[in-house]
């Protein structure tokens, strides 16, 4: 059992993204203007879990969300969250997740590429420019900072 724990620890050390990460910030950067916005507010909530076995699970919600009471509230709740999971593979400073379940069915079956960089207990993740459906297809780049969950 001890050898297995050491092998697992080795895979989760150094520059690897493996671990449980709590969201610190989420910024969208407009590809053309470089304008930066906080789509989920100054204090978004979220977790990303990347297992040594190759599974990613991520959930992000905007600050200030309330339980929906109307159809419009449900629409707003859908637009103020992101959730997906899938198998990921590492390739240098990037990982690609093949999505098998998501809050938005359009993501299921897609590959989501993310660039990452570790700085101590912080994980910086960036998405390549993609059209944002909540912003009329505006091309944005996601810039997220996560902090390793403390035990």
C-alpha positions in Angstrom: 0.0 0.0 0.0 2.8 2.4 0.8 4.4 2.0 -2.7 1.1 2.8 -4.3 0.7 6.0 -2.2 4.2 7.1 -3.1 3.5 6.5 -6.8 0.3 8.6 -6.6 2.1 11.4 -4.8 4.8 11.5 -7.4 2.2 12.0 -10.1 0.6 14.9 -8.2 3.8 16.8 -7.5 5.7 19.4 -9.4 4.0 21.1 -12.4 1.1 18.6 -12.7 -2.5 19.9 -12.7 -3.7 16.9 -10.7 -5.5 17.8 -7.6 -8.6 19.6 -6.1 -8.6 23.3 -7.0 -10.9 26.1 -5.7 -11.6 28.9 -8.1 -10.0 32.3 -7.2 -10.9 34.3 -10.3 -12.3 34.0 -13.8 -11.6 36.6 -16.4 -12.8 36.8 -20.0 -10.5 38.7 -22.4 -12.0 40.0 -25.6 -9.7 38.7 -28.4 -10.0 41.9 -30.5 -10.0 44.7 -27.9 -8.2 42.9 -25.0 -10.9 44.3 -22.7 -11.2 42.1 -19.6 -14.4 41.4 -17.8 -15.5 39.3 -14.8 -18.3 37.1 -16.2 -19.0 35.4 -12.9 -18.4 38.4 -10.7 -15.5 39.4 -8.4 -16.0 36.4 -6.2 -17.1 33.4 -8.3 -17.5 30.0 -6.8 -16.0 26.9 -8.4 -14.0 23.7 -8.1 -11.9 21.7 -10.6 -10.9 18.2 -9.8 -8.3 16.5 -11.9 -7.6 12.9 -10.8 -4.4 10.9 -11.4 -6.6 8.5 -13.4 -7.4 11.1 -16.0 -10.8 12.4 -15.0 -11.7 16.1 -14.9 -14.8 17.5 -13.2 -15.3 21.3 -13.1 -18.1 23.5 -11.8 -18.2 27.3 -11.8 -21.1 29.5 -10.6 -21.4 33.3 -10.5 -21.4 35.1 -7.2 -24.8 36.2 -5.9 -26.9 33.4 -7.5 -30.3 32.7 -6.0 -32.7 29.8 -6.4 -34.7 30.3 -9.6 -38.4 31.0 -9.2 -39.4 31.8 -12.8 -38.5 30.7 -16.3 -36.4 33.9 -16.7 -34.6 33.0 -13.4 -33.8 29.5 -14.7 -32.4 31.0 -17.9 -30.2 33.4 -15.9 -29.1 30.5 -13.7 -28.1 28.4 -16.7 -26.1 31.4 -18.2 -24.3 32.0 -14.8 -22.8 28.5 -14.5 -20.5 26.1 -16.3 -20.2 22.4 -15.4 -18.6 19.6 -17.3 -16.6 16.4 -16.9 -14.6 14.0 -19.1 -11.4 12.2 -19.6 -8.3 14.4 -20.0 -4.9 13.8 -21.4 -1.8 15.9 -20.7 0.5 17.2 -23.4 3.3 19.4 -22.0 1.7 22.6 -20.7 -1.8 21.7 -21.9 -4.5 19.3 -21.3 -7.4 18.2 -23.5 -10.6 17.0 -22.0 -13.0 14.9 -24.1 -16.3 16.0 -22.6 -18.8 13.2 -21.8 -21.3 15.2 -19.6 -21.9 18.9 -19.4 -24.4 21.6 -18.4 -24.6 22.5 -22.1 -25.2 19.5 -24.3 -23.4 21.2 -27.1 -20.1 20.5 -25.3 -20.7 16.7 -25.0 -18.4 14.9 -27.4 -16.1 17.9 -27.9 -12.4 18.2 -26.9 -11.8 21.2 -24.6 -8.2 22.4 -24.9 -6.7 24.3 -21.9 -3.2 25.7 -21.3 -2.0 25.5 -17.7 0.9 26.7 -15.5 1.5 25.8 -11.9 2.9 28.4 -9.5 3.2 26.8 -6.1 -0.4 26.2 -4.8 -1.9 28.1 -7.7 -3.0 26.7 -11.1 -3.4 29.1 -14.0 -5.6 27.9 -16.8 -6.3 29.6 -20.1 -8.7 28.6 -22.8 -7.9 29.4 -26.5 -10.1 32.0 -28.1 -13.7 30.7 -28.5 -17.0 32.3 -29.3 -19.1 33.0 -26.2 -22.7 32.3 -26.7 -23.7 34.5 -23.7 -22.0 37.4 -25.5 -23.5 37.1 -29.1 -20.5 35.0 -30.2 -17.9 37.4 -29.1 -14.4 35.8 -29.3 -13.0 35.6 -25.7 -10.2 33.9 -24.0 -10.9 32.5 -20.5 -8.2 33.2 -17.8 -8.8 31.3 -14.6 -6.8 31.1 -11.4 -7.3 28.2 -9.0 -5.9 27.6 -5.6 -5.1 24.1 -4.3 -7.8 23.1 -1.7 -6.3 22.9 1.7 -6.9 19.8 3.8 
